[in-house]
Amino acid sequence: MQTGSTPHDDRAGVSANGILGAQARGASGRLLPEIWMQDGAKRVEEALARLLCAEDDGETELMAAMRYATLHGGKRTRALLCLAAGALADTPAHMLDDVGAAIEMMHACTLVHDDLPAMDDDVLRRGLPTVHVKFGEATAILVGDALQAHAFLTLASLNAPGDTPIALVRELAQAVSAEGAAGGQAIDLSLVGKHVELDRIVAMHRMKSGALVRASVRMGALCAVGVNAAHAALYCALDHYSACFGLALQVIDDILDVTADTAALGKTPGKDAAAQKPTCASIMGLQEARQFALDLLRDAGEAIAPLGPRAERLAQLIQWANAYLFKHAPRA
């Protein structure tokens, strides 16, 4: 496995003033989100293919299953959040590509484990058979374990100044700890079949999925800007943005589980209701949940407004989420 960060041509970098920035602007001078998002997703995909390149020994399918879990589609939302936050400080593209890849490895780890029969027991992910269906349950467990390790190896091997790799490892570890995704999944499982208040569901979502969204944004900024008193206002704005944006994504997911079909979701629809899992949509109703998501996205935009043009890509991800909601869950 190649874990080191290999510098390459930064013309496809995240600098809003760089060459990609010039090519990706429309007549109004604004960045075209479809260009930088497609380019960013492609670069992260290439980084994943490079970092997960070891061949299996002929006796196992572990690496093949790891690549299957990471390289077969996905919106790369968390990696794009990292890239967008990196644009705040013109972070070098080669560094952000590998950080984004590490985040996507960790995200894939959580999905592979969530899909297991002992967890959410799903047979489809991104329109394909889930890892445990294709490779077996034991291999799927190992895939999640190995992806988590490779994510940390990638961050620890970054060609980055000072203690930046340590700060990134710490941020990602916290996101999937008992206070983050693992704890959120445990709460999610404990709520099945129960009547719970909305604030309990919100708290669970902020841990299960929101913590990794928060880490993705902070890790993009951490590549160039340390967490200290001089940058307290920046990280406060980013954390508020992440809290609103991450929760909005989960509410939208709850809504689409009810309204979308398999082709749109890439996974089995109606799973939450079938499993008797309380969600924002089931508690609030579809229209109120939809408005809740829109309000959260508005609040996310207000959080980064003081950051000005530097936060344009973060703002464009809000626009993308709005468009995604309107497309797949139009107002009744």
N, C-alpha and C positions, 0 to 999 in steps of 0.2 A: 504493500500500500504506500502510495506517495502522500505523505502528510504535510510536507513543506509547502509554503506558499511561493509559487514560481511567478515572478513578475513577467508580465507580457504587455503588449501594446495597450496603453491606457486610453486610446482614442474612444473606446466604448465605455469609458468610465462614467462616474456619477456626477462629475462636475457640471453644474448648470451652465457654466461659462466655457466648457470644453468643446471639442469638435462635435461630439454627439449632440451636445446642447444646441449647436448651430444648425445641425442637420435636422434635429427633431422639433423645430419650431415652425408653427404655422404663420400665416400672413399677419396675425395679430402679435406675433412675437412670443406667444405663450408656448410652453413645452407641449408636445403632442404625447399624451400618456400612452397611447397604443404603441408608439415606437420605443420609448425607453423601457416600458414594461415587457414587451416582447424581447427586446435585446437583453434586459436584465435576467429574465427567466431562462433565456438560452445560455447565457454565460454561467449561471448557477448550475444548469443541467450539465454543461461541459465540465464544470468543476467537480460535480458529483461523479461523473463517469471517470474522471482522472483519479480522484481520491479513492474510489472503490474499484480498483483495477486489478487486484490480486486474483489469480486463477485458483479455482478449486483443485484439490489434490486428486481428483478422480474418484474419491471415496465418499465425498459429501457434496451437497449442493448449496452450502451455506452462502458463499459469495454470490452465486447466481440468484439466490433468493433475496439477498440484500439489495442487489441491483434491481431486481423485479419490484421490490417494495419502494424504491426511491426514484427510478428512472422511467416509470410508465405513467406519465401524465401528472396532473395536479396543477393548481393555479399558481403555486409558489408564492402565496400571499405573504407568508412570514419572511421569506427571503427578500421579497420586494419591499417590505417594510424596513428591513435592515438597510437595503440599498438607498431607499428614500431618506432615511435618517442620516446615512453617511453623506448625502449631498449637502447637509447643513454645514459641513466642514471640509468639503472637497476631498474626502477620503480616497486614497488610491483604489482603483477598481479591483486590482488583483487581490488586495486584502479583503475587500468586501465580498468578492465572489466566494472565497473560501469560508468566510464567516457565514455567509448565506447558505452555503452547502452544509456546513455543520448544523445550522438551525434546521434545515430540511431533513437531515439524517435523524435528528432528535424528534422532529414532528412525525416522520415515518415510523420511528420506534413506538411512539404513543399510539399511532393508528393500528399498527400490526398487533399490539397487545390489546387494544380496545376491541378489535374484531374477534378475538379468541372466544371459543365457546363459553369459557368461564366468565367472560366479561359481557360484551354486547352481542356476541354470537352472530356475526354478519358474514354473508357469503360473497358479497360484492364490495369492491372499493375501486373508485375511479373507472367504473365500468368493466372491471376485470375480476376474476375470482380472487378472493382474499388470499393472503400468503398461506394461512393454515389449510385452506382448501386445496391449493395447488401443490404445496410442498409438505404438508403434514403439520400437526400441532406442535410437535417437539421442535422441528426446524423453525417454525414461526416464533417460538419463545426465544430461541437462540438468535434469530435475526434481530429481534428487538434489543436483546442484550448487546449484541455486537455493534449495532448501529449507534447505540448510546456511547459505547467505548470509542468508536471511530470518530464520533462527533467531538469528544473531548481531546482525542489525539490530534485532530485537525487544528483545534484552537491552540493547544499547547505547542504545536510546531509552527505557528505563524511567524513570519518574518516581520515582527512588529516591535516598536520601541518599548523600553522599560518593562513595566509590569502589566502591559496591556493584555497579553495572553492570559495571565492569572485572573485579571478582572473579568475577561470574557468567560473563562471557565466557571468562575464563581457565579456570574449572572445566569448562565445556562443551567448550572446545577440547581440553583435556587428555584428556577422556573419549573423543574420537574420533580422537586422534592416533595416531602409530606406537606409542605406549605403551598405547594403548587399543583402540578398536574396529577401526581400520584395521590395526593390527598383529596383533590377534587374528584378523581375517579372513585375513590373509596366512598366519598359522600354520595356520589351519583348512584352507586350500587345499593347503598343503604336506604335510599329514598324510594326504591321501586315498590309500587303498590300502596304508597302512603299519601295521605293528604297533607300538603305542606304549604306554608306561606310563600309568597313570591320572593321575599327577601332571602329566604333560604336557598331558592333556586339561583338567584342572582349571585349569592356568595359562592355557591358551588361552581357556577360558570366562570367566575373571575379566577378561580383556582385551576379548574380542569383545562380550560382553553385560553383564558385571558392571561394567565401568567406567562405563557410562551409568546404571546403577542407582545406583551410588555417587554420581555427580554429581547425580542427581535429588534424593537425600536431602540432600546437602550444600547444594545450591542453595536448597532450601526453608528451611533454617536460615540460610543466608547472607543472605537477604533482611532479617533482623532482628538476627542475632547474628554478629559478626565472628570470624574465626579468630585467636585470641590466647591468651595464657597463661591468662587468666581463664576461657576457655571450652574449654580443652584436654580436660577430662574429657568434656564434651558431644560434641565431635567424635570423640573416641576411641570412645565408645559408638556413635555413628552410623556410623562407618566399620566397626566390627565387625558391627553389624546389617546394613549394606549388603553386606558381603562374604558373609555367610551367606545372606541373603535372595536376592541376585542369583544366586549359584551354585545355590541351591535351585530357582529359577525355570528355569534352564537344564537342570538334571537332570530336572525335571518335563517340560520340552519334549522332551528325549531319550526319556523313557519314552513320552510320548503319541505320538511319531512311530511307535512300534511298536504301541501298543495302541489308539489312537483312530482314528475314521474321518474322512473329509473334512469332514462336517458339524460335528463337534466341533472339529477343528483349524482349519478355514477355509483349509487349504492341503493339498497332496498328502501323504498319509501314506506312510511307508516310504521316504522320499527318502534318508535317511542310509544305510540298508543298500544301497539300489540304487546309490548313489554310492560305496560302500565307504569311508564316512567313519567313523572310530572315534569312539565316544561313551561317556559314562559307562554308558549302558544296555548297550551291546554289550560293554564290558569287564567290568563288574561283574555283569551279569545283571539282569533286571527287578526281582526282589524285593530284592536288595541295593541297587540304585540307588534303589528306592522308600524303603527305610529310610534311606539316605544323605540323601535330600531331607528326610525327616521330622526327622532329627537336626539338619540345618542350620537348619531352621525353628525347632526348639527352641532352638538356640544363638542365633539371632537374637533370640528373645524374652528370653533371659537377658541379652543385651547391653544391652537398653534397660530392663530391670527397675529399675535404680537411678534412672532418670529419672522414675518414678512416673506419676501420672495424666496428666501432660502428653503422654506418649507413647502414649496410648490408641489413637489412630488408626493409628500405626505397628504396634501390637500387633494391631489388627483386620485389617490387611493380611496378617499372618501367618496368622490364622484363616481368611481368605479363601483363601489359597494352600493350606492344609491341606484345606479343603473341596473345592477344585477338583481336587486330586490324588485324593481319595477318590472323587469323582464320576466322573472320567474314567479312573482307573486303580485300581479296587478291588483289595484284596489277594486274591491267588489262593488 
